[in-house]
Amino acid sequence: MPEISIQKQCATLTDLVDTESFGEPVGELPKQTDSGFFEDNNLFAGTWECELGTLKLDLDITEFCHLLKGHWILRSESGQVTEIKAGDSWVFPRGWKGTAEVVETVRKVYLVVS
């Protein structure tokens, strides 16, 4: 029988480790860290943090996110601008393309469906 997976106190985790970039950097590669706590077939969950910088995204996954801290500006290829601030939740739909500018270091919890 499967059991519940939990990652406590995500906002203050200290065990995040360096990870591959979530997207292609525009300019200098911002430092990105991650602490995954669940993986099952095509589902992945964890906490991710990114320092200041801009990433170009071309997503082949769907991802639910909740921002614990920071400020992001997302600009889709079609020109829509979405500001995300601590406390906000959103979904990156599969096929989303655009840029993600980290204005203030971000930390999010996520669930990825690949």
Secondary structure as a PSIPRED ss2 file (coil, helix, strand):
# PSIPRED VFORMAT (PSIPRED V4.0)

   1 M C   1.000  0.000  0.000
   2 P C   1.000  0.000  0.000
   3 E C   1.000  0.000  0.000
   4 I C   1.000  0.000  0.000
   5 S C   1.000  0.000  0.000
   6 I C   1.000  0.000  0.000
   7 Q C   1.000  0.000  0.000
   8 K C   1.000  0.000  0.000
   9 Q C   1.000  0.000  0.000
  10 C H   0.000  1.000  0.000
  11 A H   0.000  1.000  0.000
  12 T H   0.000  1.000  0.000
  13 L C   1.000  0.000  0.000
  14 T C   1.000  0.000  0.000
  15 D C   1.000  0.000  0.000
  16 L C   1.000  0.000  0.000
  17 V E   0.000  0.000  1.000
  18 D E   0.000  0.000  1.000
  19 T C   1.000  0.000  0.000
  20 E C   1.000  0.000  0.000
  21 S C   1.000  0.000  0.000
  22 F C   1.000  0.000  0.000
  23 G C   1.000  0.000  0.000
  24 E E   0.000  0.000  1.000
  25 P E   0.000  0.000  1.000
  26 V C   1.000  0.000  0.000
  27 G C   1.000  0.000  0.000
  28 E C   1.000  0.000  0.000
  29 L C   1.000  0.000  0.000
  30 P C   1.000  0.000  0.000
  31 K C   1.000  0.000  0.000
  32 Q E   0.000  0.000  1.000
  33 T E   0.000  0.000  1.000
  34 D E   0.000  0.000  1.000
  35 S E   0.000  0.000  1.000
  36 G E   0.000  0.000  1.000
  37 F E   0.000  0.000  1.000
  38 F E   0.000  0.000  1.000
  39 E E   0.000  0.000  1.000
  40 D E   0.000  0.000  1.000
  41 N C   1.000  0.000  0.000
  42 N C   1.000  0.000  0.000
  43 L E   0.000  0.000  1.000
  44 F E   0.000  0.000  1.000
  45 A E   0.000  0.000  1.000
  46 G E   0.000  0.000  1.000
  47 T E   0.000  0.000  1.000
  48 W E   0.000  0.000  1.000
  49 E E   0.000  0.000  1.000
  50 C E   0.000  0.000  1.000
  51 E C   1.000  0.000  0.000
  52 L C   1.000  0.000  0.000
  53 G E   0.000  0.000  1.000
  54 T E   0.000  0.000  1.000
  55 L E   0.000  0.000  1.000
  56 K E   0.000  0.000  1.000
  57 L E   0.000  0.000  1.000
  58 D E   0.000  0.000  1.000
  59 L C   1.000  0.000  0.000
  60 D C   1.000  0.000  0.000
  61 I C   1.000  0.000  0.000
  62 T E   0.000  0.000  1.000
  63 E E   0.000  0.000  1.000
  64 F E   0.000  0.000  1.000
  65 C E   0.000  0.000  1.000
  66 H E   0.000  0.000  1.000
  67 L E   0.000  0.000  1.000
  68 L E   0.000  0.000  1.000
  69 K E   0.000  0.000  1.000
  70 G E   0.000  0.000  1.000
  71 H E   0.000  0.000  1.000
  72 W E   0.000  0.000  1.000
  73 I E   0.000  0.000  1.000
  74 L E   0.000  0.000  1.000
  75 R E   0.000  0.000  1.000
  76 S E   0.000  0.000  1.000
  77 E C   1.000  0.000  0.000
  78 S C   1.000  0.000  0.000
  79 G C   1.000  0.000  0.000
  80 Q C   1.000  0.000  0.000
  81 V E   0.000  0.000  1.000
  82 T E   0.000  0.000  1.000
  83 E E   0.000  0.000  1.000
  84 I E   0.000  0.000  1.000
  85 K E   0.000  0.000  1.000
  86 A C   1.000  0.000  0.000
  87 G C   1.000  0.000  0.000
  88 D C   1.000  0.000  0.000
  89 S E   0.000  0.000  1.000
  90 W E   0.000  0.000  1.000
  91 V E   0.000  0.000  1.000
  92 F E   0.000  0.000  1.000
  93 P C   1.000  0.000  0.000
  94 R C   1.000  0.000  0.000
  95 G C   1.000  0.000  0.000
  96 W C   1.000  0.000  0.000
  97 K E   0.000  0.000  1.000
  98 G E   0.000  0.000  1.000
  99 T E   0.000  0.000  1.000
 100 A E   0.000  0.000  1.000
 101 E E   0.000  0.000  1.000
 102 V E   0.000  0.000  1.000
 103 V E   0.000  0.000  1.000
 104 E E   0.000  0.000  1.000
 105 T E   0.000  0.000  1.000
 106 V E   0.000  0.000  1.000
 107 R E   0.000  0.000  1.000
 108 K E   0.000  0.000  1.000
 109 V E   0.000  0.000  1.000
 110 Y E   0.000  0.000  1.000
 111 L E   0.000  0.000  1.000
 112 V E   0.000  0.000  1.000
 113 V E   0.000  0.000  1.000
 114 S C   1.000  0.000  0.000
